[in-house]
Amino acid sequence: MSARRAFQLETWTELGVAILIVILRIGIRYKTVGIPKFRIDDYLIVPTLLFFVITSVLGVLVYDYGSISGLSADQILNLTPAERPKIELGGKLNVVSWAGYVCCIWFSKACLLGYYNSLT
């Protein structure tokens, strides 16, 4: 199996598991307490999943387009004119992916804080 295929398989599998867990979580909370008794962590899980989806999709795109990250100065200077727009787009997508990842982490932290707050 190629490295590209393995990366895509891992990314989409993790995303599928995350979507399944969030759907099950929301479904079980809906059946047990109903929407009027949802807590803050029940609402914050949705944008967390959204940012995880964004990060996963952009990660696959960055893998396909390439990025300037990890390239040496000589490799950057030796890029052909045909490669430059592709690498430039990959670099921009990489920055957006990093921002999405940070948002995913912070929303996950907020979910945990909301959950811990409901325990006390």
C-alpha positions in Angstrom: 0.0 0.0 0.0 1.4 3.4 -0.9 2.0 6.0 1.7 -0.7 8.3 0.1 -3.3 5.5 0.3 -2.3 4.6 3.9 -2.6 8.3 4.9 -6.0 8.7 3.3 -7.3 5.4 4.8 -6.2 6.4 8.3 -7.6 9.9 8.0 -11.0 8.9 6.6 -11.3 6.0 9.2 -10.6 8.4 12.1 -13.1 10.9 10.7 -15.7 8.2 10.3 -15.2 6.9 13.8 -15.4 10.5 15.2 -18.7 11.2 13.2 -20.2 7.9 14.5 -19.3 8.7 18.1 -20.8 12.2 17.9 -24.0 11.0 16.2 -24.3 8.2 18.9 -23.6 10.7 21.7 -26.2 13.2 20.4 -28.7 10.5 19.7 -28.4 9.0 23.2 -28.6 12.3 24.9 -31.7 13.2 22.8 -33.4 9.9 23.8 -32.5 10.1 27.5 -33.0 13.8 28.3 -34.4 15.5 25.3 -33.2 18.8 23.6 -34.5 21.1 26.4 -32.1 19.5 28.9 -29.0 19.5 26.7 -26.0 20.9 28.4 -23.3 23.2 27.0 -21.0 20.2 26.1 -23.8 18.7 24.0 -23.9 21.8 21.9 -20.1 22.4 21.7 -19.5 18.9 20.3 -21.0 19.9 17.0 -18.5 22.7 16.1 -15.7 20.5 17.4 -16.7 17.9 14.9 -17.0 20.5 12.2 -13.4 21.7 12.8 -12.3 18.1 12.8 -13.9 17.5 9.4 -12.3 20.7 8.1 -8.9 19.7 9.4 -9.2 16.2 8.0 -10.2 17.3 4.5 -7.5 20.0 4.4 -4.9 17.5 5.6 -5.7 15.2 2.7 -5.6 18.1 0.3 -2.2 19.3 1.7 -0.9 15.8 1.3 -1.9 15.8 -2.4 -0.8 19.4 -3.2 2.4 19.3 -1.1 3.6 22.2 1.1 6.7 24.2 1.7 6.8 22.7 5.2 9.7 20.3 5.4 11.4 21.5 2.3 15.0 22.8 2.5 16.0 26.1 1.0 17.6 24.4 -1.9 14.5 22.4 -2.7 12.4 25.6 -2.6 14.7 27.4 -4.9 14.8 24.5 -7.4 11.0 24.2 -7.8 9.9 24.4 -11.3 7.4 27.1 -12.4 4.7 24.4 -12.8 5.2 23.2 -9.2 5.2 26.6 -7.5 1.4 27.3 -7.7 0.6 23.8 -6.5 3.0 24.1 -3.5 1.8 27.6 -2.8 -1.8 26.5 -2.6 -0.8 23.5 -0.4 1.0 25.9 1.9 -2.0 28.1 2.2 -4.2 25.1 2.9 -1.7 23.9 5.5 -2.0 27.2 7.4 -5.8 27.0 7.4 -5.6 23.4 8.5 -3.4 24.4 11.4 -6.0 27.0 12.4 -8.8 24.4 12.2 -6.8 22.0 14.3 -6.3 24.6 17.0 -10.0 25.4 17.0 -10.8 21.7 17.2 -8.5 21.3 20.2 -10.0 24.4 22.0 -13.6 23.3 21.4 -12.7 19.8 22.7 -11.3 21.5 25.8 -14.5 23.5 26.2 -16.6 20.3 25.8 -14.6 18.7 28.6 -14.9 21.7 30.8 -18.7 21.8 30.3 -18.9 18.1 31.1 -16.8 18.5 34.2 -18.9 21.4 35.3 -22.1 19.3 35.0 -20.5 16.6 37.3 -20.1 19.1 40.2 
